[in-house]
Amino acid sequence: MTAHQVPAWLADRNPTSDRARVEQCRTCQQPVIRALVGRIGAIDIRVDPAPVGHVEEIAARLAGRWTYCLQIRPHLPARLLDRHQWHIAGGRCTHLVLAQHDCPGRRPAGPIQEALL
């Protein structure tokens, strides 16, 4: 194997671990962080790489977007952690808080009811 060949399991675009990776959104071409979140039945999540503050987090949650903590440790890969109600109620988080990616290309043209008819 040469230095330019990457094993198929490593080049796979579908994450098989909770390691956070930087990618581009396929629809809007913006950079996103992608990882599996959750220990049992993990969910494939994409978040915007810009950290959000308290006000931006509340606005994202009210808009229906989830928020996550980017846990960066010195000797382990970065991970995304779900910010559930107890995590948020615990006060200021020591990790970066990121909001779920809001892709402008995935919004329906009109109300969902009209799009279904």
C-alpha positions as CSV (number, residue, x, y, z in Angstrom):
1,M,0.0,0.0,0.0
2,T,1.4,3.4,-1.0
3,A,1.1,6.6,1.0
4,H,-1.7,7.8,-1.2
5,Q,-3.9,4.8,-0.9
6,V,-6.5,5.0,1.9
7,P,-8.1,1.8,3.2
8,A,-11.8,1.5,2.2
9,W,-13.0,1.5,5.8
10,L,-11.1,4.7,6.5
11,A,-12.3,6.5,3.3
12,D,-16.0,5.6,4.0
13,R,-18.1,8.7,4.2
14,N,-20.5,7.1,6.6
15,P,-19.1,7.4,10.1
16,T,-18.7,4.2,12.1
17,S,-17.5,5.7,15.3
18,D,-18.2,8.8,17.4
19,R,-15.1,10.5,16.2
20,A,-15.9,14.0,15.0
21,R,-14.8,14.8,11.4
22,V,-14.9,18.0,9.4
23,E,-16.7,17.6,6.1
24,Q,-18.6,19.7,3.6
25,C,-22.4,19.7,3.4
26,R,-23.5,18.0,0.2
27,T,-26.3,20.5,-0.4
28,C,-24.9,23.9,0.5
29,Q,-21.1,23.1,0.5
30,Q,-20.6,24.7,3.9
31,P,-18.1,23.1,6.4
32,V,-19.8,20.9,9.0
33,I,-18.7,18.6,11.8
34,R,-20.1,15.1,11.4
35,A,-20.1,12.4,14.1
36,L,-22.3,9.6,15.6
37,V,-23.9,10.8,18.8
38,G,-25.2,8.5,21.5
39,R,-23.9,5.3,23.1
40,I,-26.8,3.1,22.1
41,G,-28.4,3.5,18.7
42,A,-26.2,6.5,17.7
43,I,-27.5,9.1,15.4
44,D,-25.5,10.6,12.5
45,I,-25.3,14.3,13.3
46,R,-24.0,17.3,11.4
47,V,-23.3,20.6,13.2
48,D,-22.1,24.0,12.2
49,P,-18.5,24.5,13.3
50,A,-19.0,27.9,14.8
51,P,-19.6,27.8,18.6
52,V,-22.8,29.4,19.9
53,G,-23.5,31.3,23.1
54,H,-26.5,31.1,25.4
55,V,-28.8,33.3,23.3
56,E,-27.9,31.6,20.1
57,E,-28.4,28.2,21.7
58,I,-31.9,29.2,22.9
59,A,-32.7,30.5,19.4
60,A,-31.5,27.2,17.8
61,R,-33.5,25.1,20.3
62,L,-36.6,27.2,19.7
63,A,-36.1,26.7,15.9
64,G,-36.1,22.9,16.4
65,R,-32.3,22.4,16.1
66,W,-30.5,20.4,18.7
67,T,-27.3,21.5,20.4
68,Y,-24.2,19.5,21.2
69,C,-20.9,19.8,23.1
70,L,-17.7,19.3,21.2
71,Q,-15.5,17.5,23.7
72,I,-11.8,17.9,22.8
73,R,-9.3,15.9,24.9
74,P,-5.5,15.9,24.4
75,H,-5.0,12.2,23.8
76,L,-8.3,11.1,22.3
77,P,-10.3,12.0,19.2
78,A,-12.9,14.8,19.5
79,R,-16.5,13.7,20.2
80,L,-19.9,15.3,20.1
81,L,-22.0,15.0,23.2
82,D,-25.8,15.5,23.3
83,R,-26.9,18.5,25.4
84,H,-29.9,17.1,27.1
85,Q,-32.0,19.0,29.7
86,W,-29.8,18.1,32.6
87,H,-26.6,19.0,30.8
88,I,-28.0,22.5,30.0
89,A,-29.5,22.9,33.5
90,G,-26.0,22.1,35.0
91,G,-24.8,25.6,34.0
92,R,-21.9,26.8,31.9
93,C,-20.4,24.0,29.8
94,T,-16.6,23.7,29.7
95,H,-16.7,22.4,26.1
96,L,-17.6,24.2,22.8
97,V,-21.4,24.3,22.3
98,L,-22.4,23.7,18.6
99,A,-25.8,23.9,17.0
100,Q,-27.2,21.3,14.5
101,H,-26.5,22.3,10.9
102,D,-29.3,24.4,9.3
103,C,-28.9,23.8,5.6
104,P,-30.7,26.4,3.5
105,G,-31.0,23.9,0.6
106,R,-33.3,21.5,2.5
107,R,-36.1,23.9,3.3
108,P,-39.4,23.1,1.5
109,A,-40.6,25.7,-1.0
110,G,-43.9,26.1,0.8
111,P,-45.8,24.7,3.8
112,I,-45.4,21.0,4.2
113,Q,-49.2,20.5,3.8
114,E,-49.1,22.1,0.3
115,A,-46.0,20.1,-0.6
116,L,-47.7,16.8,0.2
117,L,-50.8,17.5,-1.9
